[in-house]
């Protein structure tokens, strides 16, 4: 273990600072660390890269609430046969960041063909970072309940192209009134009539920041959805775009169900010309404020221009 503690650039140095234990999970039963091959097993204690566990849920069964334990998923594809149950408060689950990582495609992948969500968050103060997430068709890749206060999802990439198209395919889905949820520096790629990349229905005093939403083909209805009880949500410094000759987005941010006064603030966001309605559906005049947000236009022989957007009710 000493080698990993002292070697510059080694695995231990990539783990977020913590006062808790670190549990390592390998993507396959046979894996390589520092040029040596090891066998992962759920009979291991998981407390060193050489003694990694082989299933993510086994790690969640070993962590302790609110002591700062970290679950590190080694690079590679961690294919799941059951939903990951993130139900222990205060736990961080992360891939290896390697700096900020590449938010377009992180090195650690979680996937699985499931009839339910890939990751289900039901406890407070959980952090998920540096993961490439490929969910299943007609379900959410990550959902979180009302008990997931202070959830932090960051530096993750979401592949919503691989799952078969369905309006029930969602990237991150709020299924309860969690508060102080932070989603930042994430990348969402869709390919037409999928569900929203992020559904923030019922969340309270939360923030979506520095995220990129890209649709690559056909038409997707909404990239971010706001629900009836959503309150104090800030969407800040996000980019919404659709690329290619057939790709469009009906609503960048859809507030059809929104009813909370001053419920949503859209600040410094950019929308491509292929977003039909950058911010749409807010039927209550005071439910959404748009500040310094722009929609670009495509030019052939002239410079590209942009204009301040307005809410379309």
KAZIRA-V230179 format. One record per residue. D_CENTER is the distance of its C-alpha to the mean C-alpha in Angstrom with 1 decimal. Layout:
BEGIN
d_center
D_CENTER
D_CENTER
END
This chain:
BEGIN
d_center
32.2
33.9
33.2
29.5
30.0
32.2
31.3
29.7
26.3
26.3
23.5
24.3
24.0
20.4
19.4
18.4
21.5
22.2
25.2
24.1
24.4
22.2
21.8
21.3
20.2
21.4
20.0
23.5
26.8
28.2
26.5
27.6
27.4
29.6
31.5
32.4
31.5
30.6
30.2
27.2
28.1
27.1
30.6
29.6
28.7
25.6
26.6
27.2
25.7
29.0
28.6
25.1
24.1
23.2
20.9
17.7
19.1
22.3
20.6
19.2
22.8
24.2
22.2
23.8
22.5
22.3
23.8
20.9
20.6
18.1
17.0
16.9
16.0
18.4
17.7
18.1
16.9
16.5
17.5
17.4
20.2
18.9
15.8
14.7
16.0
14.4
17.4
18.9
18.5
17.9
16.4
14.1
12.6
12.1
13.1
15.9
14.9
18.2
18.1
14.9
14.1
13.5
10.2
11.6
12.1
11.7
14.8
13.5
12.5
11.9
13.5
16.1
18.1
17.9
19.2
16.6
12.9
11.7
10.6
12.4
12.2
15.7
16.7
16.5
15.5
12.9
10.8
8.1
8.3
9.5
8.4
8.7
7.8
10.5
11.1
14.6
16.4
16.9
14.3
10.7
8.5
7.3
9.8
11.3
15.0
17.3
17.8
14.3
15.7
14.4
11.0
9.1
5.5
6.5
7.6
5.3
6.5
6.3
10.1
11.3
14.7
15.9
15.9
19.0
18.6
18.6
17.9
16.4
13.6
10.4
6.7
5.9
9.6
11.7
14.9
16.7
17.7
15.6
16.4
15.2
11.5
9.9
6.7
8.0
8.6
5.7
7.5
7.8
11.2
13.3
17.0
18.7
19.1
15.7
14.3
12.1
8.6
8.1
11.1
12.1
15.4
17.5
15.4
17.7
17.8
14.1
12.6
10.1
11.4
11.8
9.2
10.8
11.2
13.8
15.9
18.4
21.0
22.6
21.4
18.2
19.0
16.1
12.9
12.3
14.5
16.3
18.3
21.8
21.3
18.5
20.1
19.7
16.3
16.1
14.3
15.4
15.9
13.5
14.9
15.4
17.4
19.0
21.0
24.1
27.1
25.9
22.4
21.9
19.6
21.5
19.6
17.0
16.6
18.5
20.3
22.8
22.4
22.2
25.3
24.8
26.9
25.0
21.8
19.6
20.0
18.9
19.8
20.3
18.1
19.3
19.8
21.6
24.8
23.4
21.5
24.2
23.3
20.9
21.0
22.8
24.2
24.7
28.1
28.8
30.0
28.6
25.1
23.3
24.3
23.4
24.3
24.8
22.6
23.9
24.1
25.6
28.3
29.3
32.8
35.1
37.8
36.8
34.2
30.8
30.9
28.5
29.1
27.8
26.0
27.3
26.0
27.3
28.3
END
